[in-house]
Amino acid sequence: MSIIEPKIIKPNTFTDHRGSLYSYENFEIDKLNIIRTFLINVIDFRGWHGHKHENNWFKVNKGMLKILLVKPDDWQKPSVELKPLEFILKSEDHQILFIPAGYVSAIKCLKDPSVLEVFSDKTLNESLTDDYRFDSNLWYYDSFM
């Protein structure tokens, strides 16, 4: 059994006198079963929120965000000792962060305003039945200050 971990997807960049083109050759939407996308205007701290069965992809369209990810060891009462993975996403880098099912995220705006585009492989109704939220102070909230 392979273990799926979060990962950054970097675009291929092509630049000339007309501007730049960013191509995600390994981001094949039809094979990923992405069926929903939405935008979040992030102005402060959001977290902790995630899903056991839903995969997400995060792309910052404007600004800069700090993304923390934790894989809960217990979905009812997770350990406070879990260590988050940390990612910084900037709009000018055009990177996509893959967040596999089984993780929760916290998001902090580092450059206001910031806009996060989220891609999901579940419908809204499926997502709502697989929705987990934890106290914002549970894992390393102080690292956001």
Secondary structure, DSSP 8 states (H G I E B T S, - for coil): ------EEE--EEEEETTEEEEE-TT--HHHHT--EEEEEEESSEEEEEEESS--EEEEEEEEEEEEEEE--S-SSS--TT---EEEEEEGGGT-EEEE-TTEEEEEEEEEEEEEEEEEESS-HHHHHTT-EE--TTSS-GGGG-
